[in-house]
Amino acid sequence: MQPHPETQPPTARRRRALAVGAVLWASFLAASAGTMFFFAFVAPESLLGDFPESDRIDRLGVYTLGFFGLWCLSALASALALYVHRQISGSDGRARTPRAPS
């Protein structure tokens, strides 16, 4: 009889997929909150500058660019946090204890 799949340790590919999903979801939530907070105080028209009317993008375009910019920034921060966490804890998830210099 084979063990239940949920009791088996996850493979490296599954761990990586879970990590990517966690980074993307956390950064999406952070970008959503950041976009609402930022545009509650800053009008999109004030960010457009003195471009001619034909070269300007509309309010929705500014909101979209702001959201995706914040999403990329927060995804980078989330991925960096995950990388640092993995360096500290090791690939097996157990905490490493630093060795004293000899």
C-alpha positions as CSV (number, residue, x, y, z in Angstrom):
1,M,0.0,0.0,0.0
2,Q,1.4,3.4,-1.0
3,P,1.4,6.4,1.4
4,H,-1.0,9.1,0.9
5,P,0.4,11.9,-1.4
6,E,-0.2,14.6,1.3
7,T,2.0,12.8,3.8
8,Q,5.0,12.6,1.4
9,P,7.5,15.4,1.5
10,P,7.0,17.9,-1.4
11,T,9.4,17.6,-4.3
12,A,11.8,20.5,-5.2
13,R,9.6,21.4,-8.1
14,R,6.4,21.6,-5.9
15,R,8.3,23.6,-3.3
16,R,9.4,26.1,-6.0
17,A,5.9,26.4,-7.4
18,L,4.5,27.0,-3.9
19,A,7.2,29.7,-3.3
20,V,6.4,31.4,-6.5
21,G,2.7,31.4,-5.7
22,A,3.3,32.8,-2.2
23,V,5.5,35.6,-3.6
24,L,3.0,36.5,-6.3
25,W,0.0,36.4,-4.0
26,A,1.6,38.4,-1.2
27,S,3.0,41.0,-3.6
28,F,-0.5,41.3,-5.3
29,L,-2.1,42.0,-2.0
30,A,0.6,44.5,-1.1
31,A,0.3,46.3,-4.5
32,S,-3.5,46.4,-4.1
33,A,-3.2,48.1,-0.8
34,G,-0.4,50.4,-1.9
35,T,-2.3,51.5,-5.0
36,M,-5.4,52.4,-3.0
37,F,-3.3,54.2,-0.4
38,F,-1.2,56.1,-3.0
39,F,-4.0,57.2,-5.2
40,A,-6.1,58.3,-2.3
41,F,-3.6,61.2,-1.8
42,V,-2.2,61.7,-5.3
43,A,-4.3,62.6,-8.4
44,P,-3.4,60.8,-11.6
45,E,-3.5,64.1,-13.5
46,S,-0.7,65.5,-11.3
47,L,1.6,62.6,-12.5
48,L,1.0,63.2,-16.2
49,G,3.1,66.3,-16.5
50,D,3.0,68.8,-19.4
51,F,2.6,66.3,-22.3
52,P,0.3,67.3,-25.2
53,E,-3.2,65.9,-24.9
54,S,-2.6,63.5,-27.7
55,D,0.3,61.8,-26.0
56,R,-1.3,61.5,-22.6
57,I,-2.8,58.3,-21.1
58,D,-6.1,58.4,-19.3
59,R,-6.7,58.0,-15.5
60,L,-7.2,54.3,-15.8
61,G,-3.8,53.9,-17.6
62,V,-2.1,55.8,-14.7
63,Y,-3.8,53.5,-12.2
64,T,-2.8,50.4,-14.2
65,L,0.8,51.5,-14.5
66,G,0.9,52.4,-10.8
67,F,-0.5,49.1,-9.8
68,F,1.9,47.0,-11.9
69,G,4.8,49.1,-10.8
70,L,4.0,48.5,-7.2
71,W,3.3,44.8,-7.9
72,C,6.8,44.4,-9.4
73,L,8.4,46.3,-6.6
74,S,6.6,44.3,-3.9
75,A,7.3,41.0,-5.8
76,L,10.9,41.9,-5.7
77,A,10.8,42.6,-2.0
78,S,8.9,39.3,-1.3
79,A,11.3,37.3,-3.4
80,L,14.2,38.8,-1.6
81,A,12.7,38.0,1.8
82,L,12.1,34.4,0.7
83,Y,15.7,34.2,-0.5
84,V,17.1,35.5,2.7
85,H,14.8,33.2,4.7
86,R,16.0,30.2,2.7
87,Q,19.6,31.2,3.2
88,I,19.1,31.4,7.0
89,S,17.0,28.2,7.4
90,G,18.6,26.0,4.8
91,S,16.9,24.1,2.0
92,D,15.5,21.5,4.4
93,G,13.6,24.0,6.5
94,R,15.6,23.5,9.7
95,A,17.2,26.5,11.3
96,R,21.0,26.6,11.1
97,T,23.0,27.8,14.0
98,P,26.0,30.0,13.1
99,R,29.4,28.7,14.0
100,A,31.6,30.7,16.3
101,P,34.8,31.9,14.5
102,S,37.8,29.8,15.7
